[in-house]
Amino acid sequence: MLDPQLTNEPSPRETLSRCPMCQARVKVLRVVPGRPGFEHWTLRCWTCGLVHEAQTSADPIKAEA
């Protein structure tokens, strides 16, 4: 997998750091393993209180360990 810094693509953490509704910062409430290679994130907006769930690819460095 290519390094996001080398491909100019946002990392999953950068993508999930803003509320999809108001673009304010969000805090991670929970991260649980999903299907192999993925994580399920539950996030809450600091401003509007929206609870957002997202699935993202797991950290490849942790997967190799």
N, CA, C and O atoms as a GROMACS GRO file, in nm:
protein
  260
    1MET      N    1   0.085  -0.117   0.000
    1MET     CA    2   0.000   0.000   0.000
    1MET      C    3   0.089   0.123   0.000
    1MET      O    4   0.189   0.128   0.071
    2LEU      N    5   0.052   0.224  -0.080
    2LEU     CA    6   0.129   0.346  -0.090
    2LEU      C    7   0.106   0.435   0.030
    2LEU      O    8  -0.002   0.436   0.089
    3ASP      N    9   0.209   0.508   0.066
    3ASP     CA   10   0.201   0.603   0.176
    3ASP      C   11   0.113   0.721   0.133
    3ASP      O   12   0.141   0.782   0.030
    4PRO      N   13   0.007   0.756   0.210
    4PRO     CA   14  -0.079   0.868   0.173
    4PRO      C   15  -0.003   1.000   0.155
    4PRO      O   16  -0.044   1.084   0.075
    5GLN      N   17   0.108   1.018   0.227
    5GLN     CA   18   0.186   1.140   0.214
    5GLN      C   19   0.252   1.148   0.077
    5GLN      O   20   0.273   1.258   0.025
    6LEU      N   21   0.284   1.033   0.018
    6LEU     CA   22   0.348   1.031  -0.112
    6LEU      C   23   0.248   1.046  -0.226
    6LEU      O   24   0.285   1.092  -0.334
    7THR      N   25   0.124   1.008  -0.204
    7THR     CA   26   0.023   1.012  -0.310
    7THR      C   27  -0.068   1.133  -0.299
    7THR      O   28  -0.160   1.148  -0.380
    8ASN      N   29  -0.046   1.220  -0.200
    8ASN     CA   30  -0.130   1.338  -0.177
    8ASN      C   31  -0.275   1.303  -0.147
    8ASN      O   32  -0.362   1.388  -0.163
    9GLU      N   33  -0.303   1.182  -0.103
    9GLU     CA   34  -0.437   1.143  -0.062
    9GLU      C   35  -0.447   1.160   0.089
    9GLU      O   36  -0.351   1.131   0.161
   10PRO      N   37  -0.561   1.206   0.140
   10PRO     CA   38  -0.575   1.222   0.285
   10PRO      C   39  -0.575   1.086   0.354
   10PRO      O   40  -0.629   0.988   0.303
   11SER      N   41  -0.515   1.082   0.472
   11SER     CA   42  -0.517   0.958   0.550
   11SER      C   43  -0.658   0.940   0.606
   11SER      O   44  -0.734   1.036   0.612
   12PRO      N   45  -0.694   0.818   0.648
   12PRO     CA   46  -0.826   0.797   0.708
   12PRO      C   47  -0.851   0.888   0.827
   12PRO      O   48  -0.962   0.936   0.846
   13ARG      N   49  -0.749   0.912   0.908
   13ARG     CA   50  -0.766   0.998   1.025
   13ARG      C   51  -0.797   1.142   0.982
   13ARG      O   52  -0.879   1.209   1.046
   14GLU      N   53  -0.734   1.191   0.876
   14GLU     CA   54  -0.763   1.326   0.828
   14GLU      C   55  -0.903   1.332   0.769
   14GLU      O   56  -0.974   1.430   0.790
   15THR      N   57  -0.944   1.230   0.697
   15THR     CA   58  -1.076   1.226   0.635
   15THR      C   59  -1.184   1.224   0.741
   15THR      O   60  -1.289   1.287   0.724
   16LEU      N   61  -1.162   1.153   0.850
   16LEU     CA   62  -1.263   1.137   0.953
   16LEU      C   63  -1.254   1.244   1.062
   16LEU      O   64  -1.326   1.236   1.161
   17SER      N   65  -1.168   1.344   1.047
   17SER     CA   66  -1.151   1.441   1.154
   17SER      C   67  -1.249   1.558   1.146
   17SER      O   68  -1.244   1.646   1.232
   18ARG      N   69  -1.337   1.562   1.046
   18ARG     CA   70  -1.435   1.669   1.030
   18ARG      C   71  -1.576   1.612   1.021
   18ARG      O   72  -1.597   1.506   0.962
   19CYS      N   73  -1.672   1.684   1.079
   19CYS     CA   74  -1.812   1.644   1.076
   19CYS      C   75  -1.866   1.654   0.933
   19CYS      O   76  -1.843   1.755   0.867
   20PRO      N   77  -1.936   1.552   0.885
   20PRO     CA   78  -1.990   1.559   0.750
   20PRO      C   79  -2.105   1.660   0.738
   20PRO      O   80  -2.142   1.699   0.628
   21MET      N   81  -2.160   1.703   0.852
   21MET     CA   82  -2.272   1.796   0.850
   21MET      C   83  -2.228   1.943   0.859
   21MET      O   84  -2.270   2.026   0.779
   22CYS      N   85  -2.140   1.974   0.958
   22CYS     CA   86  -2.103   2.114   0.980
   22CYS      C   87  -1.953   2.141   0.962
   22CYS      O   88  -1.910   2.255   0.976
   23GLN      N   89  -1.874   2.039   0.933
   23GLN     CA   90  -1.729   2.049   0.910
   23GLN      C   91  -1.649   2.087   1.035
   23GLN      O   92  -1.532   2.124   1.024
   24ALA      N   93  -1.710   2.079   1.153
   24ALA     CA   94  -1.637   2.105   1.278
   24ALA      C   95  -1.554   1.982   1.314
   24ALA      O   96  -1.568   1.876   1.252
   25ARG      N   97  -1.469   1.995   1.412
   25ARG     CA   98  -1.386   1.881   1.458
   25ARG      C   99  -1.474   1.775   1.520
   25ARG      O  100  -1.577   1.806   1.580
   26VAL      N  101  -1.433   1.650   1.507
   26VAL     CA  102  -1.504   1.540   1.571
   26VAL      C  103  -1.409   1.469   1.665
   26VAL      O  104  -1.287   1.476   1.650
   27LYS      N  105  -1.467   1.399   1.764
   27LYS     CA  106  -1.382   1.318   1.851
   27LYS      C  107  -1.420   1.173   1.830
   27LYS      O  108  -1.536   1.140   1.807
   28VAL      N  109  -1.321   1.088   1.839
   28VAL     CA  110  -1.342   0.944   1.821
   28VAL      C  111  -1.395   0.887   1.952
   28VAL      O  112  -1.332   0.899   2.056
   29LEU      N  113  -1.512   0.826   1.944
   29LEU     CA  114  -1.571   0.763   2.062
   29LEU      C  115  -1.527   0.618   2.074
   29LEU      O  116  -1.502   0.568   2.184
   30ARG      N  117  -1.517   0.550   1.958
   30ARG     CA  118  -1.485   0.408   1.963
   30ARG      C  119  -1.428   0.364   1.829
   30ARG      O  120  -1.472   0.410   1.723
   31VAL      N  121  -1.330   0.274   1.834
   31VAL     CA  122  -1.276   0.209   1.714
   31VAL      C  123  -1.278   0.059   1.741
   31VAL      O  124  -1.218   0.012   1.838
   32VAL      N  125  -1.348  -0.015   1.657
   32VAL     CA  126  -1.354  -0.160   1.672
   32VAL      C  127  -1.314  -0.226   1.541
   32VAL      O  128  -1.335  -0.169   1.434
   33PRO      N  129  -1.256  -0.345   1.549
   33PRO     CA  130  -1.219  -0.415   1.425
   33PRO      C  131  -1.344  -0.451   1.344
   33PRO      O  132  -1.447  -0.488   1.400
   34GLY      N  133  -1.332  -0.439   1.215
   34GLY     CA  134  -1.438  -0.480   1.125
   34GLY      C  135  -1.396  -0.606   1.052
   34GLY      O  136  -1.325  -0.690   1.108
   35ARG      N  137  -1.439  -0.619   0.929
   35ARG     CA  138  -1.393  -0.733   0.850
   35ARG      C  139  -1.242  -0.720   0.832
   35ARG      O  140  -1.188  -0.611   0.853
   36PRO      N  141  -1.173  -0.825   0.793
   36PRO     CA  142  -1.026  -0.821   0.784
   36PRO      C  143  -0.975  -0.700   0.704
   36PRO      O  144  -1.017  -0.677   0.591
   37GLY      N  145  -0.884  -0.625   0.767
   37GLY     CA  146  -0.824  -0.510   0.703
   37GLY      C  147  -0.899  -0.379   0.723
   37GLY      O  148  -0.859  -0.276   0.668
   38PHE      N  149  -1.008  -0.381   0.801
   38PHE     CA  150  -1.088  -0.261   0.819
   38PHE      C  151  -1.119  -0.238   0.966
   38PHE      O  152  -1.116  -0.330   1.047
   39GLU      N  153  -1.149  -0.111   0.999
   39GLU     CA  154  -1.192  -0.073   1.134
   39GLU      C  155  -1.324   0.003   1.123
   39GLU      O  156  -1.350   0.070   1.023
   40HIS      N  157  -1.406  -0.008   1.227
   40HIS     CA  158  -1.533   0.062   1.233
   40HIS      C  159  -1.519   0.172   1.337
   40HIS      O  160  -1.494   0.144   1.455
   41TRP      N  161  -1.533   0.297   1.295
   41TRP     CA  162  -1.514   0.413   1.382
   41TRP      C  163  -1.648   0.475   1.416
   41TRP      O  164  -1.734   0.490   1.328
   42THR      N  165  -1.667   0.512   1.543
   42THR     CA  166  -1.782   0.592   1.586
   42THR      C  167  -1.727   0.726   1.631
   42THR      O  168  -1.640   0.733   1.718
   43LEU      N  169  -1.779   0.835   1.571
   43LEU     CA  170  -1.729   0.969   1.596
   43LEU      C  171  -1.844   1.060   1.638
   43LEU      O  172  -1.958   1.039   1.599
   44ARG      N  173  -1.813   1.163   1.719
   44ARG     CA  174  -1.913   1.259   1.761
   44ARG      C  175  -1.860   1.400   1.736
   44ARG      O  176  -1.745   1.432   1.769
   45CYS      N  177  -1.945   1.484   1.677
   45CYS     CA  178  -1.908   1.622   1.646
   45CYS      C  179  -1.904   1.706   1.773
   45CYS      O  180  -1.992   1.694   1.859
   46TRP      N  181  -1.801   1.789   1.787
   46TRP     CA  182  -1.786   1.879   1.902
   46TRP      C  183  -1.891   1.989   1.900
   46TRP      O  184  -1.930   2.039   2.005
   47THR      N  185  -1.938   2.027   1.780
   47THR     CA  186  -2.027   2.142   1.767
   47THR      C  187  -2.174   2.104   1.762
   47THR      O  188  -2.253   2.148   1.846
   48CYS      N  189  -2.213   2.023   1.664
   48CYS     CA  190  -2.355   1.994   1.645
   48CYS      C  191  -2.400   1.865   1.715
   48CYS      O  192  -2.521   1.839   1.724
   49GLY      N  193  -2.306   1.783   1.763
   49GLY     CA  194  -2.342   1.663   1.836
   49GLY      C  195  -2.375   1.543   1.750
   49GLY      O  196  -2.414   1.439   1.802
   50LEU      N  197  -2.360   1.555   1.618
   50LEU     CA  198  -2.389   1.444   1.527
   50LEU      C  199  -2.300   1.324   1.560
   50LEU      O  200  -2.179   1.339   1.578
   51VAL      N  201  -2.360   1.206   1.570
   51VAL     CA  202  -2.284   1.083   1.586
   51VAL      C  203  -2.274   1.022   1.447
   51VAL      O  204  -2.374   0.996   1.382
   52HIS      N  205  -2.151   0.998   1.404
   52HIS     CA  206  -2.123   0.951   1.269
   52HIS      C  207  -2.045   0.821   1.278
   52HIS      O  208  -1.951   0.809   1.357
   53GLU      N  209  -2.083   0.724   1.198
   53GLU     CA  210  -2.012   0.597   1.195
   53GLU      C  211  -1.946   0.582   1.058
   53GLU      O  212  -2.006   0.616   0.956
   54ALA      N  213  -1.824   0.531   1.058
   54ALA     CA  214  -1.750   0.516   0.933
   54ALA      C  215  -1.666   0.390   0.937
   54ALA      O  216  -1.624   0.346   1.044
   55GLN      N  217  -1.644   0.335   0.821
   55GLN     CA  218  -1.555   0.219   0.810
   55GLN      C  219  -1.435   0.264   0.728
   55GLN      O  220  -1.451   0.326   0.623
   56THR      N  221  -1.316   0.233   0.776
   56THR     CA  222  -1.194   0.273   0.708
   56THR      C  223  -1.096   0.157   0.708
   56THR      O  224  -1.108   0.064   0.787
   57SER      N  225  -0.999   0.164   0.619
   57SER     CA  226  -0.899   0.058   0.617
   57SER      C  227  -0.814   0.067   0.742
   57SER      O  228  -0.784   0.176   0.791
   58ALA      N  229  -0.774  -0.048   0.792
   58ALA     CA  230  -0.693  -0.054   0.914
   58ALA      C  231  -0.552  -0.006   0.883
   58ALA      O  232  -0.509  -0.007   0.768
   59ASP      N  233  -0.481   0.035   0.986
   59ASP     CA  234  -0.344   0.082   0.971
   59ASP      C  235  -0.256  -0.032   0.921
   59ASP      O  236  -0.243  -0.133   0.990
   60PRO      N  237  -0.196  -0.019   0.802
   60PRO     CA  238  -0.116  -0.130   0.749
   60PRO      C  239   0.006  -0.163   0.833
   60PRO      O  240   0.054  -0.276   0.831
   61ILE      N  241   0.057  -0.065   0.909
   61ILE     CA  242   0.173  -0.092   0.994
   61ILE      C  243   0.132  -0.185   1.108
   61ILE      O  244   0.205  -0.279   1.140
   62LYS      N  245   0.014  -0.161   1.170
   62LYS     CA  246  -0.033  -0.248   1.277
   62LYS      C  247  -0.065  -0.387   1.224
   62LYS      O  248  -0.042  -0.486   1.294
   63ALA      N  249  -0.117  -0.396   1.101
   63ALA     CA  250  -0.155  -0.524   1.044
   63ALA      C  251  -0.032  -0.614   1.023
   63ALA      O  252  -0.043  -0.736   1.032
   64GLU      N  253   0.085  -0.553   0.994
   64GLU     CA  254   0.205  -0.631   0.972
   64GLU      C  255   0.266  -0.680   1.103
   64GLU      O  256   0.338  -0.780   1.104
   65ALA      N  257   0.239  -0.611   1.213
   65ALA     CA  258   0.300  -0.644   1.342
   65ALA      C  259   0.247  -0.774   1.397
   65ALA      O  260   0.288  -0.817   1.505
   0.00000   0.00000   0.00000
